[in-house]
Amino acid sequence: MKCGAGIEARQVNELFINIDPIQAGGRLTGDAIKAIIAYGDGYSVCDNCRKPNRLDCISKPPIAEFHKEVAAWLSMDEARMMPGARRGFQAVAHTYVQKGDPVLLTSLSHYTEFLAVEEAGGVACEIPADAGHIVTPDAAAAKIDEVKKKFGKAPVLAFIDHVDYQFGNLHDVAGIAKVSHENDVPVLCNGAYTVGTMPVDGKAMGVDFVVGSGHKSMAAPAPSGVLAATAERAKEVFRTTAIEGDVTKRKFGVKEPELMGCTLMGATLVGMMASFPHVKERVKHFDRELENNRVVMEALLSIEGTRVLSEYPRKHTLTRVDTTGSFDKVAETHKKKGFYFSSALNEKGIFGIIPGATRVWKFNTYGMTELQARYLADAFVVVAQENGLAVRP
């Protein structure tokens, strides 16, 4: 089936159990799909844009109220919808970082956090993760001391992942924020994998900013995200324009420079809004998500030679495993090489494993039903047995 211009209709989520690590939390709800159809035109949400002529102030559809709801939901004071989490990183970095300034990241930080620092002219200073791939408050304190000695001042900003993208490990953001604030370092919590999938309380963590990804974890179209801030920091990042034309003397009212005036609009925004009631409800049941993940993990670890590289027991559904001693052994002699693994799973209706990956790979069980989790667990075991791998009872 074609969508026009030779574009094949995508039916991955209709035909498969999708365990792609970056797609699981972003699958759209039925309400979001309907909203996208209705508001697909680029400036559709601007039908009723009136003074002060800023997108987050529009009341029909209820965009202004949505912004307030999201901020309260995250226990923050103000929020803006952004075209992706990375634009939230960019806005904060551009506000606080000047050329040569040291900025805290971690050895597990996403590349977009690095790019935000680079674009602002900052210097990346990584807090190393420990042997278990966890970033600790003690390590953050030691890095801050190191930065002070090297640069003669504390870092101007810290980017800390709530759950990192490499291992899906949950980090002590509250503890890291505490030692950061003791050194007057503002903290941005990267909640790309947690905002929308599990409870996130910015005030309880003691952070200055919470950034989320709509298309990764809030059942929203891409690119979408959220940047939430405390009242104090909102005045700085969400400051309004002061520029004036030298000929026309034009000014631009309450437009916000870090958002280039207005950001998220049209289908991406209303899709995010339409999914929000579902997202607010699903984060209350993260224990069920962890239980489904446990079922799958126990099956995988019953296959001799398989190891989990993420912290275990799991505290998040994004998981990294090492099957060098199991599925990769089969790939050494299989006629399809490593491609046999993803091919065998595809035949069983499972999608999302990188084709050819049989050594170290990631998957995400978020959003599965109990029945789907048990089916996935059985599928891993069956593929192992079909290829002569030993499975513990």
C-alpha positions, 0 to 999 in steps of 0.5 A: 500500500502506498501513501503517495509519492512512492511512500510505503504505508508503515504498519510496524505497530499494527503487524508486530510487537515493536521493541525498538528501544527509542520507539516504545514510549512514542507510539501514538494513541488513537486520540492522537492519530485523530487529532493529527488528521484534524490539525495536520495543516502547518498553522492549524492551531493558529486559527484563534491566535490573538494578542499577545500573539504567542502560541502558548497563550492560545486558548482554542484549542486549549494550548495555554491550559495544556502548558499549565497542566504539564508544568504542574504534572512535572511539579515545576512552575512553567513549561514550554513545548519544544520541537524535541528534547534537544531543543530544550537542551539548546535553549538552556545551554544558550542561556547560561553557557558562554565561550570557554565555560565548563559544563557538567555532562556524564559519560553516559550523556546523549550526543545532543547534550554535547552538541548543545554545549558545543554550540554555546561554546562550552567545554564538556566535563564528564562525570564518570559512571561507576563499574555498574554504569551508574552516575553517583553524587560522589562522582559528581562532587569529585568532578565539580572539585576537579573542574574548579581546580582546572578552570578556577570556577564551578561549572555553569550548568549540569546536564544529568540523565534521569535514565540514560540512553546507553543502559537504561539505568536510573540515576540519583538525580536528587543526590547529584542536584544537591551537590551541584546546588551546593556549588551553585550549579543549575541542574537540567534533568534529561527525562527523555526516557522517563517523562511520559513513561514513569512518575517524574517530580522535578521539585522532589529531585530538586532540579532547575529544569526538566526536559522530556521528549514527546516522540520518545516517551509521551506518545506524541508525533516527532519532533516534540518535547517539553522544557519545564523550569522553576519560577526563578529559572523560567524568568531567565530561559523564557525571557522576552525579547528586548531587540529593537530595529534601528530604522523602524524602531520595531519591537516584538512584544512578549516573544521569547528568543530561546523559543524563536518566538513560538515553537511547537505547533500544528499536528505535533502539538495537538497530537501531544495534547491528545495523548496527554490524558492517556500519558498521565494515567499510564505513568501511574502503572509503571510497576506493571511495565517493570513486571513485564520487563522482568518476565522477558529478562528472566527468559533471556537470562535462562539462555546460557551465555546471555548477560544483562549489561544494565543494572539488575533487577531492572528499574526501567524497561530500556535494557542492554544485553550481551549475547556474545556467548549465546546468539552470537555463537550461532551467527558464527556458523549460520548462513545468514550470519548475524541477520538470522536473529532479527529475521527469526524474530520478525517471522514471529511478529517481533520488530525492533532489533537492529538487523545483524546485531547478535552481540550487544543490543538494546530493547524496550518492553514499554507499553506491552500487555502481559500476554505480549511480554510472555509471547516475547519471552517465549520467542527468545527462548524458542529462537535459542532452542531452534539454533541449538543453544542451551536453555536453563529450565 
